[in-house]
C-alpha cells in the first residue's frame, strides 16, 4: 500500500513539474519617454480582442533599469499567439511558444530581440529592423524637431522595403504566416497615420507615394480587420488623417471614419464602439439613421438595442430604463412604481464624502417640496449591505432608499460610475436632466418646480 502511495505521489509531482516546465518567460527592458525626459515605469502585455488590445499582464519595471520579467502559464491563453508588449502608446508584437524565453529590449523606438529566437520572432524582428528609422522618428524627440521633408523621405524609403519584406515571410507556421502577412501591412498604416495625430501634415503636392496610395484605395473592406489589436484606433486615425487634415473637412470624427469603410458589418462594429464609448458626438438619431442598416448580424442588432437605450436616456426627452431594487426592508421597489410623479434619482455611496455633504441640502429640498408630486429615490452603489443600512438609519435619510450592490440597470444600463449623480425624470418617464445639479445648488429646485408646473 505504501509503495503504491509513493508511486502515485511521484506521478503527481512529475505532472506538476512537467506543467511548470511548460511555462514561458517574457523579459527585457523598455525605455519609453512619458513626459519630457521622464521614462515610463509601467509595462503591459496585451492580446488582440475584437479590434482592441485586451490587457493580460501588467507590472512595474525595475527602477533605474527599466527591466521587466513575466512568467506565462498555459492557462493564460497566450501560447502559440502573438501578444503585444509596451507602454504609453508604444507596443510591439512578440510570439509566445510553450516552454520558451523571449527577450526584447526597446529604446528610442527600436526593438531588439535577444537570445535564441523562434522562426516566428525572427520574422517579427526582421520587420522591425526595416522600419526602425520610422519608429525612431515616432517615439523620440525627432518627431518634434524633424521637418516634413525629412519625415517624407523616411516614409518613401521605409514603406516599400517593409511591404517587400512582409511578402517574403515564410516560417513554416501557416497560421502565423497568414496572420502576420495580414497584420503587418496594417501596422505600417497605423504607424504612418499616427504621424498626423502628432501634428504632421503632408501637402498633396509633396505627399509620400505610400500615403497617396493609402488614401486612394479601399482599406477597410473585410471584417478580418477586427482581428487587428489596433483596428478601432486605425480606422479613427485614418479618417482623421485623410478627411480632417488632408481634405480639410469638418465633422464628427467617427462619422468621417465610417465614410471610409466599405464593409457594412465592419462599419457596424465601429458605430457600436462609438455608441458604447459615448463618443458619437452628434445627434443620436441622425447617427442611428445613417448606421442602422450596418448592424447586419444578430449580435450587432442586440448590442445596438441595448446601447441605444443606454444613450437615449441621457438625452432630454429620452425614455427612462426601468429598474427594481430592494429597500431597507428588503421590499423590491420599481422605478415605474412612481410614474405620475416627478422623480429625482440620487446615486450615492457611504464612502463618498461629497455624497454625504449633500445630505443636509437634500433633506431641506425634500421638506420644501413636501406634499407635491415629486419623489426622491436614493440608490446606493455600496457593496456592503450593513454599511448602507447603518448610514440610512444614522442619517435618517428620507425618500425611497434602495440598495443596488453596484449591479443591475443603474450600473449596466445607466452607466453610473461617479457619485454623487442626480437625474430628474418627468411624470411620464422622460429624461428632464441626466446630469442634474446637486441639491446644494438652487438650480435643482428650479428644474423640479418647472417640471411640476407643466
N, C-alpha and C positions, 0 to 999 in steps of 0.2 A: 504493500500500500504506500509506504514511504517513498519507494523508488518511483512509482507511478506519479506521485505528487511532485517529486523533484523534476521528472521529465516534463510534466505539464507546466511547472513554473518556468523551467528553462525555455519551453516553447513560447510562453507569453513574453518573457524577457527578450527572446530573439525577435519576435514580431514587433515589439516596441522599438528595438534597436534598428531594425530594418526600416520601420516607418520614419524614425528620426533621420536615418540616412538619406531619405528622400527629400528632406528639407533643402532649400536653396538659399544662397546668400546674395543679397544685392547691397553693394557697398561702394564707397568712393568719396569724392569731395565735390562740393558745388558752391562756387563763388559767384554770387549774383548781387549786383548793386540794388539796394532797395530805395535809398534816397541819398543824394549827394555821394559821399564816399562810404556810407554805411552799408554793410553786406547783410543779406538775409540770413537768419539763423534757423529758420524752419525749413523742413523738406517734406515733400509729399509724393505719394505714389498713387496713380490712378489707373483704372481700367475704362475702356470705352463703354458707354451705356446710353443708347438712344440719342446719339448725336452730341453727347456731352461727356465730360470726364467724371467718373464716379470714384470718390476717394476710397482707397482700401487700406492705406498705411500713411501714417504721419509721425513726425518726430522732430526733435531739435538736434541740430548739428553740434558737434563738439566745439565749444567756444574757442575762438582764435585759430582753429584749424579748419573749420567748416567741413568736417568729415562726418559720415553717417554710415550706418550699417543696419540692414533689416534682415531678419530671418523669415523665410517664406515657407509656410507649411502647405501640404496638399489640400487641406480643407479651405484654403483662402481663395481657391478658384483662379489662380494666376498662372498655373503651369501650362506650358505649350501655348502661351499667349503673349501678345505684345502689351506691355504696360508702359506708362508714361511717368517719368521721374522729373521733378523740378520744383520751382518755387517762383512766386511773383511774376507769373506770366511767361516764364521760360521753361519749356518742357521738352524732353527727348524720349523717343521710344527705345525700349530695350526688350529683348526676347528672353523669357524666363523658362528654362527647361528644368525638369526634376533633377535634384542632386547636382546642382551646378553652382558656380560662383561667377557673378557678373560684377565687374568693377568699372566704374566710369569716373572720369574727372572732368569737371566743367569749369571753365574760366574764360572771361572775355568773349562769351558767345561760342566758344569752341568746346566740343565734346571729344574726349579721347577715351577709347576703351583700352583696358589693361588686362594682362593675363591671357590665359588660353580662351579663345573665343569660339563659340559655336558658329556654324556657317551662317545662321540667321543674323547673329550680331556682327559678323564680318561684313555682311551686306549692308546693315544699317550704318556701321562705322564708315564704310567706303562712301556712302551717300553724303554723310555729314562732312567728310573731308572735302568733297566737291563744293558744298555750299558754305563752308566756313567763312569765306570772305563776306558773304551776305549777312551771316549771323554776327560777325564782328562789328558790322555797322549797326545792326538792330539792337544789340544788347550791351553796347558800350557808349561812351560819350561821343563817339564818332558820328552818331546819328544827329547830334545837335550841331556838330562842327562842320561836317561834310556838306558841300553844295550839291545841288541836284545833278549836275553833270557827272560828279564822281559816283553818286548812287546809281544813276542810269547806266554808267559804264560797267559797274559791278553786276547789275541785273543782266545786261546784254551778254556779259562774259559767262556768268554762272549758270543761268537758266538752261541754255541748250546743252551744256555739259551734264547738268543734273538730270534732265529728261533722257538723254542718251544713256546715262549710267543706269537709270531705273529699268529701261528696256532690256538691259543685259543681265539683270539679276536672275540667277538660277542656282538655288541652294539644294534642290532635291526634295525640299519640303513643299509639296504642291499647295497646301493650304496657306502657308506663309507666303510663298511666292505670289499667289493670286492676290492676297490682301495687300502686300507691301507694294506691288505694282499699281494697285488702285489707290492706295493711301498716299504714297509719297508725292505724286504729282499734285494732289490736292493740298498736301502740306506745303508744297512750294507756292501754290496760290495763296495760301494763308499767310505765309511769310511776307510775300510781296504786298498784299493788300493791307497788311498791318502798318506798312510804311505810311500810308495815307492817314491812318489814325494817329500817327506820331507827328502829323503836321506837314507831311511831304505832299507835293503836287507835281505832276509831270504834264506840261502843256502838250496839246495834241501835236504840235509841230516838232516836239522834242521828246517824244514818248518812247520808252524802250519797246522794241518789237514784241517782246513777250507780253507786255501789258496790252498793246494794241490787239493782239490775237486773243488774249484772255477776255477782253471786253466785247469782242466781236462774236464769240462762239457761245453755244448753249452748254453751260457747265453743270446745270442742276436739273438733269433730265431723268434721274433714276432715284428710286428710294434707297439704293445702296449708299447714297451719300450719308444717310443716317448711321452708317457703320463707322463713320469718322468721329473721333472724340472731340473734334473742333467744328463739327458740321454747323451747329447753330451760329457760333461766332463767325465762321467763314461766310455764311450767307448774309449776315448782317454787315460785316466789314466790306464784302463785295458790293452790296447795294450802296453803302456809303461812299466807297471809293469811286465807283462808276457814275452814280447818279448825282450825289451831292457835290463831290469835289470836281469830277471831270465834266459832267453835263450841267453843273450849276443849277440843279433842281432843288426845290424846297418841298418839304412834306414829311410826314411821319416816317421814321427810319424803317420800321417794319414793313410798311406799305411799299416803300421803294425797293426793299429787298425782295418782297414777294413778286414784284413785277419781273424779276429776273430768274424765276423758277418756272420751268415748263412742265414738270411732273406734278399733276394735281395732288396726289397723295402727299408728296414732299411739301408742297405749298401748305397743305392742311396741317402738317406737323409743325411748321414754323408758326402758322397762325395760332395753333393751340398752345405752343410755347409762349407766345406773346400774351395770350389770354391768361395763362397760368401764372405768368410773372407780372401781370397787370401793367404791361408796357405797350398797350395798344396805341395810346397817345392820340386818339381821335374819337369821334362819336362812335360809341359801341355798335349801334345798329347799322351805321354806314359800313363799319369794318365787317360785321357779320354778313351784311348783304352782299359784299364783294367776295366773301370767302366761304359761305355756307356750302356751296357746291364742291368745294375742295375737301370736305370731310367725307371721304368715299367709303371707308371701311366701317364696320360695326363699332369697333373700338373708338375710332375717331368721333363718330356720331354720339356715342355715350359720353365721351370726355367733353365734347362740345356742350351737351345739355347741362352737365354739371358745372362747367366753368361759366357758362352764360348766366346761370342762376347766381353764382358767386359774384359776378361782376355787376349784374343789373341791380342787385340790392344796394350797391354802393352809389347808385345814381338817384338823383331826386326823381321821385315818381316811380321808382322801381319796386317790384314786389318783394316783400319780405320772404324769408325762408322760415317755415315753422320749426319749432323745436319743443322738446319735452325734457325737463329736468326735475329732480326731487327737491322739495323744500325742506325746512328744518325738521318737519315731522315725517319725512320720507314719503310725502304725497307728491305724485307726479303733477307738474303744472305745465301746461302748454302755452306757448305764446299766443296762439289763436284763441285761447280761452278768454282773452281780454280784448278781442276785436270789438270795436264800437267805442273804445276809449283811445285817447292819445297815449302812446306808450313811450316811456323813456327807459332805455336799457343802460344799465351801469355795469360795465365789465371791470372787475377789480380782483384783488388778491390780498390776503392778510399780510404778506411780506412786502407789499408795495406802500412805501411811505407817502407818495403823492396821493394814492387812493385814500389812505386814512385821513389825509389832510382835507379831503373833500367831504368827509362825513358831516361835520357841523353845517356846512353850506347846503348839503343835500337835505338834511333834516329840516332846515329852515325853509327851503324851497317847497318841500312836501307840505309843511304846515301852512304856507301861504296859499297853496293851491288845493287845500283840503276841501272836499265836497264838490270838486269839479271833475269832469270826465277825463281824468288823467291817472295813470298808474305807473309807479316806478318799480322796475324789476331789476334786482341786483343779481349778477351772475358771477360767481367766484371761480377763478381759474386755479384754485388750490387743489392739491392732490392729497392733502392730509385733512380728512374729514373733521377730526376733533379740533384742529386749529380754527377751521371755519366756524364750527358750531360755537366755540368759546367766544370768538370775536363778535359774531352776530348778537349773542346774548349780552356780552360785556358792553358793546356799543349801543345796544338797544336799537338796532337798525330797523327802520320802518319799511314799509312797502313789502313787496314779494321778494324773498331772498332764496336763491336757487344755487345748488352745488353742481358744477359741471365735471369735476375731476379732470379738468383740462382735456376733454374729449367731446366728441359729438359735433353737432351742427355749428355751434358757436366758434369752434376751432377749425374744423374742416371745411365748413361752408362759408362762414363769415370771415374766416382767416384772421381772427383777432389774436394778436400775439403781444402787443404792447398795451400796458394798462397804466392809468385808468383810460377807459374808452367809453364814450357816451354816444348813443344812437337814439334818434327820435323817429317814431313811426306815426302815421296818421291814423284816424279812426278806422279807415278801410284797409289798413295793412300796407300802405305805401311808404316808401322812404321819404322822410322830410329832411333829415340831416344825418348822414352816415358818420361823419366826424364832427359831432356836435360839440359846442363849448362845454366846459366843465361847470358845475353848479356855482362855483366861486365867481363865475362871470355872469353879469346881468343879461348877457345875450341868450343864454339858455332859456331863461324865464320868458324872454320876449318871443323866442321861437315857439315855445309851448303855447303861450297865450294867443299868438297869431293863428295857430292851428286850431285852438279851441273856439275861436271866433268865426271859423269858416262855417 
